Amino acid sequence: MPHHYRCPVCAIRSRPYWTRAGAEEHGRAHRRRYHGGDHPDGERIQHLPHRTPERGEVIAVALVLALLALALLLK
């Protein structure tokens, strides 16, 4: 399930991460860089209910599936 980091002080929202840990790491890096490690009021990790895969992700999955199919045919 996708998640993103939100900092209301800077009015930013990170790109979606498939894991909560990815979004949390983005938040840690943001805090270190822009807030001296402090936690801005209202920052949070939000769960995104649905995300459409990006074009590159679709291409990567299709390529992997094609390679698997080819490997099975040549076996």
N, C-alpha and C positions, 0 to 999 in steps of 0.2 A: 504494500500500500504506500503510495507516495506521501511525502512530508515536505514541508519547507520551513525555513527559519524566517521569522518576521521581527524586525526592529522598528518600533514606532517612532523612536527618536530620530532615526535617519530616514524614515519613511521608505524602507527597502523590504523586499521579500526575495529570498533566495530562489534559485531554480529548484525544481522538484528533485527530491532524492527518493530512491526506492525504499531506503531504510531510515528509520528515525535517527540512527547513529550518524548517518551521513549529514542529515540536517543539523544535528547537534554539533558536529565537528565544524560545519560552516559557521554556526553561531559562535563557537569558541574562537575561531580565527577572526571573525568580525569584531568580537569584543576586544581581542588583543590589539588589533590594528587601529580601531577607531575609538575605543573607549578605555584604553589602558588596562584592560582585563576586567573592568567593572561591568555589572549587569544593568543595562538600561531598564527603567521602569516599563513594564508592559511587554517586554520581549517574550517571544514564545515560539514553540514548535507547533505548527498546525498540520493536521491530517487533511490531505486532499482526498475527497471522496472518489474522484474519477480523473484519470489523465489519459489523454489520447497519445499513443506512442509517436515520437518524432520520426521524421522520414529516415534518418540514419539508423534508428533502432529497428525499424521495419526491414530495411535493407540488410542489416546484419543478421537478423533472424532468418530471413529468406535465404541468405547465402549459406548459413550454417545448415539449414534444412536441405538445401540443394547438394551440399557436400556430403551430408549423411546419406541421402538417397543415392548419390553416385557411388559412394563407398559400398553400399549394400548391393548395388547392381554389379559392381566389379568383383565382388567377393566370390 
